[in-house]
């Protein structure tokens, strides 16, 4: 009764009608929002369906195992370990059809031509070489069927020689991601022969015999192999013991003179410059090498050929100030093949 009286009073003042209109507007807005929600839900469903379809298509093109759950070491056949989950995605860049390679060949060629021109103007010989990837040379020991092989190198093969056909699995550590001393020996000869066609295998072997000591069945390199290190090992401690007795050859120089102290401190970054003198070298040339870790196993052989050698770990930079100070006859840039993948990033960030 009281409610009806209030209602009649509101009608007389027009307030009730205003509230009724406002309620109708709100109802319309609610209905519109509900319709939009239904439309958006259908659109989201379509997007999800398309995403799932693309994921299925991608999964069909994945041609390597899923490395999630592993650290950086991955068991292959015959005691070989391989590097996985690294920043360069070595195995995926070579064998996974679904993987998009990030190498920028146009930038590489631009930098290559610029370095070549600079060296030509300064009467310096410039050469670029790669150290072929372990997973590529030792691919017969990968623990999966190979359905595709691709190489960033193929995009620059007109500029850089490839000696992968000169190497075999015995030239790589089983428990490390790098070439070993036997591989360093073979690759060094091919590099030197590329520089000087008159430099023969016999010349090389004589230098090794006269100037190097060889330790046979050398147990492990001078540091812990990277794929069985605590930082990279993916399996149990007991399983690691099976991989901890690798034997190979070690070559050491008999008479190399250390000149590291002569290098100005400003040229020493995260890794110090290596500077050596060989008074019994095959030539009187001065070599400057822009390098990475694989060159650890080449340097002692390259030192046989040149009077002075200076090795700089430079992360793709081409230090002209160092060049002007050292005044080399020959500049070698030697890079592990997998590092081509992140060349552009390292050039831009200096990492």
DAWOWO-V196579 format. One record per backbone hydrogen bond with DSSP energy under -1.0 kcal/mol. NH is the residue of the N-H (numbers start at 0). CO is the residue of the C=O. E is the energy in kcal/mol with one decimal. If there is no record, write none. Layout:
nh=NH co=CO e=E
nh=NH co=CO e=E
This chain:
nh=4 co=0 e=-1.8
nh=5 co=1 e=-2.4
nh=6 co=2 e=-2.4
nh=7 co=3 e=-2.6
nh=8 co=4 e=-2.2
nh=9 co=5 e=-2.4
nh=10 co=6 e=-2.2
nh=11 co=7 e=-2.0
nh=12 co=8 e=-1.6
nh=13 co=9 e=-1.0
nh=15 co=9 e=-1.2
nh=17 co=13 e=-1.7
nh=18 co=14 e=-2.2
nh=19 co=15 e=-2.4
nh=20 co=16 e=-2.4
nh=21 co=17 e=-2.3
nh=22 co=18 e=-2.4
nh=23 co=19 e=-2.0
nh=24 co=20 e=-2.2
nh=25 co=21 e=-2.3
nh=26 co=22 e=-2.5
nh=27 co=23 e=-2.3
nh=28 co=24 e=-2.5
nh=29 co=25 e=-2.6
nh=30 co=26 e=-2.5
nh=31 co=27 e=-2.4
nh=32 co=28 e=-2.7
nh=33 co=29 e=-2.5
nh=34 co=30 e=-2.4
nh=35 co=31 e=-2.5
nh=36 co=32 e=-2.6
nh=37 co=33 e=-2.2
nh=38 co=34 e=-2.2
nh=39 co=35 e=-3.2
nh=40 co=36 e=-2.7
nh=41 co=37 e=-1.9
nh=42 co=38 e=-2.3
nh=43 co=39 e=-3.1
nh=44 co=40 e=-2.2
nh=45 co=41 e=-2.1
nh=46 co=42 e=-2.6
nh=47 co=43 e=-2.9
nh=48 co=44 e=-2.6
nh=49 co=45 e=-2.5
nh=50 co=46 e=-2.8
nh=51 co=47 e=-2.7
nh=52 co=48 e=-2.1
nh=53 co=49 e=-2.5
nh=54 co=50 e=-2.6
nh=55 co=51 e=-2.4
nh=56 co=52 e=-2.3
nh=57 co=53 e=-2.9
nh=58 co=54 e=-2.9
nh=59 co=55 e=-1.7
nh=60 co=57 e=-1.0
nh=69 co=66 e=-1.8
nh=71 co=231 e=-2.0
nh=72 co=231 e=-1.3
nh=73 co=81 e=-1.5
nh=75 co=79 e=-2.9
nh=76 co=140 e=-3.1
nh=79 co=76 e=-1.9
nh=80 co=173 e=-2.8
nh=81 co=73 e=-2.4
nh=83 co=71 e=-2.2
nh=88 co=85 e=-1.5
nh=92 co=88 e=-3.1
nh=94 co=90 e=-2.5
nh=95 co=91 e=-1.9
nh=98 co=95 e=-1.2
nh=107 co=103 e=-2.1
nh=108 co=104 e=-2.7
nh=109 co=105 e=-2.2
nh=110 co=106 e=-2.6
nh=111 co=107 e=-2.9
nh=112 co=108 e=-2.7
nh=113 co=109 e=-1.9
nh=114 co=110 e=-2.6
nh=115 co=111 e=-2.5
nh=116 co=112 e=-2.4
nh=117 co=113 e=-2.3
nh=118 co=114 e=-2.6
nh=119 co=115 e=-2.3
nh=120 co=116 e=-2.2
nh=121 co=117 e=-1.2
nh=122 co=119 e=-1.3
nh=123 co=118 e=-3.2
nh=124 co=328 e=-2.4
nh=126 co=330 e=-2.3
nh=128 co=332 e=-3.1
nh=130 co=334 e=-2.4
nh=136 co=132 e=-2.3
nh=137 co=133 e=-3.1
nh=140 co=137 e=-2.4
nh=141 co=138 e=-1.5
nh=149 co=93 e=-2.3
nh=154 co=151 e=-1.8
nh=155 co=152 e=-2.4
nh=158 co=155 e=-2.4
nh=159 co=155 e=-1.4
nh=165 co=162 e=-1.9
nh=166 co=163 e=-1.1
nh=170 co=167 e=-2.6
nh=171 co=168 e=-1.6
nh=172 co=177 e=-1.7
nh=179 co=170 e=-2.5
nh=183 co=179 e=-2.8
nh=184 co=180 e=-2.3
nh=185 co=181 e=-2.2
nh=186 co=182 e=-2.9
nh=187 co=183 e=-2.2
nh=188 co=184 e=-2.0
nh=189 co=185 e=-1.8
nh=190 co=186 e=-2.2
nh=191 co=187 e=-2.7
nh=192 co=188 e=-2.8
nh=193 co=189 e=-1.6
nh=194 co=190 e=-1.7
nh=195 co=191 e=-2.6
nh=198 co=195 e=-2.1
nh=203 co=199 e=-2.0
nh=204 co=200 e=-2.7
nh=205 co=201 e=-2.2
nh=206 co=202 e=-1.9
nh=207 co=203 e=-2.2
nh=208 co=204 e=-2.4
nh=209 co=205 e=-2.4
nh=210 co=206 e=-2.5
nh=211 co=207 e=-1.8
nh=212 co=251 e=-3.1
nh=214 co=249 e=-2.6
nh=217 co=247 e=-3.2
nh=219 co=245 e=-1.8
nh=226 co=174 e=-1.2
nh=227 co=224 e=-1.6
nh=232 co=228 e=-2.3
nh=239 co=235 e=-1.5
nh=240 co=236 e=-1.2
nh=242 co=239 e=-1.7
nh=243 co=240 e=-1.1
nh=247 co=217 e=-2.6
nh=249 co=214 e=-1.8
nh=251 co=212 e=-2.4
nh=253 co=210 e=-2.6
nh=256 co=276 e=-2.8
nh=258 co=274 e=-3.0
nh=261 co=258 e=-1.8
nh=262 co=259 e=-1.6
nh=266 co=263 e=-2.0
nh=267 co=264 e=-2.0
nh=268 co=270 e=-1.0
nh=273 co=310 e=-2.2
nh=275 co=308 e=-2.7
nh=276 co=256 e=-2.3
nh=277 co=306 e=-3.2
nh=280 co=277 e=-1.2
nh=281 co=303 e=-1.7
nh=282 co=304 e=-2.0
nh=286 co=307 e=-2.8
nh=287 co=329 e=-2.4
nh=288 co=309 e=-3.0
nh=289 co=331 e=-2.5
nh=290 co=311 e=-2.2
nh=294 co=291 e=-1.3
nh=295 co=292 e=-1.8
nh=296 co=293 e=-1.7
nh=297 co=294 e=-1.6
nh=298 co=294 e=-2.2
nh=300 co=297 e=-1.2
nh=301 co=297 e=-2.2
nh=302 co=298 e=-2.2
nh=303 co=300 e=-1.1
nh=304 co=301 e=-1.3
nh=305 co=301 e=-1.1
nh=306 co=284 e=-1.3
nh=307 co=284 e=-1.6
nh=308 co=275 e=-2.3
nh=309 co=286 e=-2.1
nh=310 co=273 e=-3.0
nh=311 co=288 e=-3.2
nh=316 co=313 e=-1.4
nh=319 co=317 e=-1.1
nh=322 co=318 e=-1.9
nh=323 co=319 e=-2.6
nh=324 co=320 e=-1.7
nh=325 co=321 e=-2.8
nh=326 co=322 e=-2.8
nh=328 co=285 e=-2.1
nh=329 co=285 e=-2.1
nh=330 co=124 e=-3.3
nh=331 co=287 e=-2.8
nh=332 co=126 e=-2.5
nh=333 co=289 e=-2.5
nh=334 co=128 e=-2.2
nh=336 co=130 e=-2.6
nh=338 co=335 e=-1.7
nh=339 co=336 e=-1.9
nh=340 co=337 e=-1.3
nh=342 co=339 e=-1.3
nh=345 co=341 e=-2.4
nh=346 co=342 e=-2.4
nh=347 co=343 e=-2.0
nh=348 co=344 e=-2.2
nh=349 co=345 e=-2.4
